[in-house]
Amino acid sequence: MVWSLAIFVTLSLSPGGSEGQGHILQRFPEKDWEDNPFPQGIELFCQPNGWQLVPERERPSFFVSVLTDINSERHYCACFTFWEGLDNPQVQKAEASEVDEDEVPGLVQPTQVFAPKSLVLVSRLDHTEVFRNCLGLIYAVHVDSLSVPLETVIGNLLTCVIPVAGGSQRTITLGAGDRQVIQTPINDTLPVSGSSVAHLFRQLGIVNVLYLFCAALTEHKILFLSSSYQRLTDACRALLAIMFPLKYSFTYVPILPGKLLEVLSTPTPFIIGVNSFFRSETQELLDVIIADLDGGTVTIPECVHISLLPDPLLQQTQTALSMVLDPELEIADHAFPPSSTQPSTLKIQDKEIRAVFLWLFGQLFHGYRWCLHIIRIHPEPVIRFHKAAFLGQRALTEDDFLMKVLDGMAFAGFISERGPPYRLTDLFDDLMANQVERIRQEECSPHKVMNHIKELAEQLFKNENPYPAVAMHKVQRPAESPGHNDPKNLAIFPLLDDVTVQLFIDHAAAKLQTAPPVVKAELKGMVPSGPPLGKHGHVLANSARRLEVVRNCITYIFDNKMLEAKKLMPAVLRALKGRAARVCLTQELNQHVLQNRAVLDDQQFDYIVRMMNCTLQDCSHMDEHGIAAILLPLVTAFCRKLGAGITQFAYSCVQEHMVWTNMQFWEAMFYSDVQNHIRALYLEADGGEQSTAAFSLIMLASEQSRLWPTLSKEQQSERVQKEESTVFSQAIHYANRMSYLLLPLDTSKNRLLNRSGIGDVESVSNSYVTNSIAGSMAESYDTESGFEDAESSDVANSVVRFINRFVDKVCNESGVTNEHLKALHTMIPDIVQMHIETLDAVHRESKRLPPIQKPKLLRPILLAGEELVMDGMRVHLISDGREEATGALGGPPLLPAEGAIFLTTYRLIFKGTPNDPLVGEQVVTRSFPIASLTKEKRISVSLSMDQFIQEGLQLRSCTFQLLKIAFDEEVASDLAEVFRKHMHKLRYPQHVQGTFAFTVGQSGKTLVEHKTKDKNQSIKTLSKNLVKSAKRTIGRQYATRKKYSPPTWENRSITEELDQGSLTLSSTIRSSDRQTMSNVVERACCRDYQRLGLGTLSNSLTRSKNEPFRISTVNRMYTVCRSYPGLLIVPQSIPDSTIQRISRCYRQNRFPVVCWRNSRTKAVLLRSAGLHAKGVVGFFKSPNAPSAGPSQADSTSLEQEKYMQAIISSMPSYCEPSGRNTLGGFTSTHMSTSGRTRTYTSGFPLAGNSRLLAPKNVREDDKSNWHRPIWGSIRGSGRLSAYNPEVGNRLSSKESPQPNGGPSEALFLRQQRAYLYIIGDKTQLKGGKQDSFQQWEVVPIEVCDVRQVKNSFKKLMKACVPSSATSEPSMTFHRCLEESEWMCLLHRVLQVSVLVVELLDTGSSVMVSLEDGWDVTTQVVSLVQLLSDPYYRTFDGFRLLVEKEWLSFGHRFSHRGAQTLASQSSGFTPVFLQFLDCVHQIHLQFPMEFEFSQYYLKFLAYHYVSNRFRTFLLDSDYERIELGVLYEEKGERKNPQVCKSVWDYIDRLNKKTPIFFNYMFSPEDEEVLRPYSFISNLKVWDFYIEETLSEGPSYDWELVQRGRQERLAEEVPDKPDTTTPKSQRHIVWPCYDSRSRVVPDAITKLLQDLQSLEAELGLPPEKWKDTWDKIKANQRVEAKLENRPSFNSSLLMSSNLSHQRRSQGVNTLPLGVLRKWLTGFLLPLTPRSFEGILFKKGALLKPWKPRWFVLDKTKHQLRYYETRQDKECKGVIELAEVESVIPGTPTMGAPKNIEEKAFFDLKTTKRVYNFCAQDSPNAQLWMDSIQSCLSDA
């Protein structure tokens, strides 16, 4: 029956309101049909918005709701609603009751209202138009009062019999003069859509519908909104139609009543439609996709991610849909478009759209039938889909959309419905079987695709409309008359006679029973599989050669040619990264398995297992390529004999791979094997030959399904029993297999595995590491209930539970009987226990195997006084993110390497050899000082080949080194913990005296702990230490080392002027302290003050009043400021008592002191800390401001002003009327961008007398370039502002318009420049007021905080030395370098420094007053002096600069370097390293201005954190004196080999080697450097990124030299081989060799050659500096005699650098010129391969001439000179061009009295040279020598 029920539902009002409930008046039939139960709650769906009364009659409405019963069957409820009038109950009740509070007084209530009444037709089939016509006819009969009884119409309706499908047509009539033709679809599996799909695309658009399509397939929640109920139903029907062949299996409610809106909060997916009336209730749904059909929008919440179709398919689908919906789009640009290209009609367009999606599914699912596992045929087919194989063969394992679709319930239903091989087929089956190839070929041609789509659409349309020409519909509609809507003319719908309707139903039922049964022939058949899946996997990178290598290696192994196999093993392991090589390996191994067993010897077993591990390592847990599946039988086949009756199989050594823990892998393997056995069962029964083709089982299953009804009960039962027994036997087999691969070799340690899920590391003595996955299974599968099992720590129980879970799942799906299942559960613990007993014996015997020979541990070379704290522990050095050592950038892979880690009192050292046999003879060394360790992190590392390391450490050093080590299996975990504790103890000693610089040379390894001193130590105690230190220095005389003589007028002694409150020098220092002061005078500060003419200390107490500054001893006992030195430069007129008061206003009491003076302008550079917050306002307080009375704050402010005024008064330009230039006039001579002057003002007129003056130090040759861009005034224009707050922003900002990063040009001009500029922190100087008559000005800048430096440095280390390789674009080196902002910090410091240099150079003094005065302040003042004073660019000057500004002025080296336990929490902050990097940047731009080399800076950068020397320990001179380490006698050193000062070490090393010397050093007098500071001009320091793995860091020179000597001694054989010439060529590897040593620069090479020649000749060695000085002196003499430029000038001229001394970012040494000159100078001593006199025949018509010939093997040349002493080479013959050397004959003009055999010819590619030697032996010697050179090449 099609029509199930006719129900009349009407409104039942609730008391007191118009809201009501629907209730059923009548239903037919009164009892349910047997196959169609009555749906409960249908009245809710008749009025989804609620049952309500309305004041006006509404038009009749119709829609179809869909209800789903408990059996997932859908019922279509057609609802026809009309409105009937009734008296208003509110009006009736108002007469008898009072007005309610809610009612509005005065509101007129209508006397009549209208109530809804619905006619509902419920059907199992969806025929919307028929429903509409039938219900409309019933309404028309009632309204128009037709003569036909309603009982007759309804009786006829309920007794119509309509077939479900078959393509037939049925004409029905209800007896009211109507006639309807119903066409049934040909195939009921295809959905019927009408035109709903086309309407959905018109409402929402292509993209939105595709979003909904993908969301439905990936199981998201979808909600449709519309004000039309029928549109909601159509939209939901359309979405389901385009999902075909998948069926939606979640909640599906096209029209949801308002009272059921809480359903939207369900956690499961759904497709639901809701009226727009309830839009506000849907706004709070956070995980629901809302499609508004009326507005055409789709809203996707932020938390919802929809996986879209794979990219090519998505684009092709959109294109096809566009061509269907908008065919004019393609020809819109045609010049001659066709006359008409209208889209198809809606019904045709609907089918075309569905055809596009059918075509799409054909592409998505093609080949799915080749991945079906048929595990049971009888009694019903049981089909399982092999997802991993499908994805692997389609190369779609990474596709998120397809993964979710295959895991979804819709696809599971698809497999269960379409998986059986014998069934009815439909259009989709035909598409998959016959048209997949066509889809593949046409997918790139849109027009061919459209033709195919139209063919599919035609079939879909034909299925839905088998007889499209038939249109015989005649249905009565209600008459439309003027009084039709009049309530008086409309009668109430009557109650029908139940008996009459029931008689119609009974009569029809009796008629059906007597009718013969309709037998429909079901055309079942075998479902074709279609073309097989092609191998569309990843692009195979394995060439045939690589596969051949794999085959050869396996052949060598089984032929016992182990040496050959060992050579091929690295290449094989690399080849196994490709899938083709892995498949090749499994095929080759299969050939060596005989009768399921292959017994190997130990070495063969080791190699096979290693290759298996390497093969499994790159398999995913899904095993999409089936590699693990092929290896599974092999690991139980290959074995070795360990003893009598004891065999070890390969499975015990390949357990660490995650694929074995994947339940889906075991299920797929099980089903595959069951399928093979089922096929064999039926082939054997049929007597046929076993076929290995996959399609044979499908054919077999189809045939068996066809024959099943014809078999007898006994035969059927027998086949079912055989299949069940086959599955049962395979379950037992897999229980054994799983126990093999899940139980560890050593089962005695029953504990859970580590949380990484990999397992315990259980070692075997033959170095193969095995582990178990049981623990991870216990965590993964036994915690579903949320409770931990008390016995989960037992590995055996965990394995049993895992196997039980597997058996339950596969046996239930495969139909195994309960008896067999119980037997399996009883059997599994016995299987596991039996296997454990077997493994115990194997484990015992395996321990007795001789261990595999491991590389010998290499001992490191130690420094004098360096001692081992822990002996070497065997570790593996793992590669990090640097690709050079791994061979990724070319060259052999040096890492990973195997060796040992050594912990000494000074360093952490790894020394070992690479794992790769091709470079196994090389030694890899990585080390760094223990004091430079910044981070230690535990890691777990899996080695690539055959071992699994349990734990490891990642150690990062601030010397830009990273040790990523994994402890070997032989290292116990407790030993590794002891190593960590020792490392931490050495890294953070209790006191600074526990560092290596203090403990070096001490016997014993215990570190002495010192009690911390009281911070408020008395002056008396300090004085004792001062005296004690001074006693050791009595009688020492200091000889001043001065390279630049100070100005003459300053070179006088200073004395103190007797002021009130001031003390003389003699009265300040007691007699005992005078001895100490003699030592203080020797310090760097005082030496530099004397050089600068700022003052001297002498025995004379006379005073010169002309001296503007004096040396104050106010801080001699470090009472004023502990972080300042004992002697300070202050203005002459300021007494010490004033200084003590002023110091309190500054942070850390670091008051302003002079540290440098410009010798030309006499401007001074001062340094101080920032002001205290309370001192800021007082410092800038106007003297004219009213004050309540004198206070201490006022007096301090006045004294500060006096102090500043005293500094200003010291400047000579202060008294000169023309000396005060406008700051707007000073220019940066190094920033020229144009040839004209540009002046920017702030809008205020300049005074008429203002003028632009050039700086006084402009050289004559620069005057032509003088007109440069101008820097605006640092101060605001005129007197309108105290300072311009934007100046500091511009100085410290990252953006700068200047090409060199200098200050912006558009700064304000000022009428008068200040005499003193104070560079201060912007945050400390806010709100200060300044008097317009003061001569100083504040420049507020934003400085980098130490925390910013610390964080930037951490990011810089991670950028330069990443811990792991990554391919993410956001993690590239340059991106990480940019994010670290290190270059920005350098830019800021250099920018401020250049500004100060300019100010000083134009006559203004500058005071740098930033932070606490010991970080950024120190950086700036040091760089300013380096840029301004050439002396600081020499060895002595730079040492003095660091000692003065960094050490004496109290940079906190210990605190910033976290050198002790107390400073550990502060972390490492590389302020000094930042300064050295700035010097490096300047050195790169001005390579000829520095006496020291770049290596000198790297050396300091390394050792300032190494703690090898005491120089950079402690935070101030006060602390160094307190420990008694400031003034140490050289004669007191017990160990002369141990240098306590880095400067002494550099001096000693500089005498031996020119490693620190810059050969390009050619300074220009009084040169002021102005470097470019913009970020684009800065380079990454190679100190951060270079590495030498052959010898480790080269900054401990003794270690490097001893290491090279040892390597040379090893390379020299005992008996030299004289038979064959040995090539002198040497391969230089990046990151391994020191390129500067292997390929030295020309000057270094010549000096080395000279040194070796001196040793060879037995001459006393001459110091390199003496040789260099001789060369320069000799050249100067020659230059004077020949009136040529000097040595340095000629060097400049020849290199075209005379007009520009700046290097444009590239340190290009003019070595060609120097080499030529130096080679000529050293010519008589330079070692040559062979030399002597030869007669040479000139060119045509030229005579024979004697020449001095030199055969140079190094340069591969034959050069000749006029004479032996000649320096100028006359000609060169390149040996690379020589073709042959043959005996010659005398020619015309040849020398006489010489035998004929003395002649020989040299033939080159250009000409033939004729030579003549003195005699024949000499000629033969020349020929042999030349031939030897050619052979070496």
Disulfide bonds with the S-S distance in Angstrom:
none
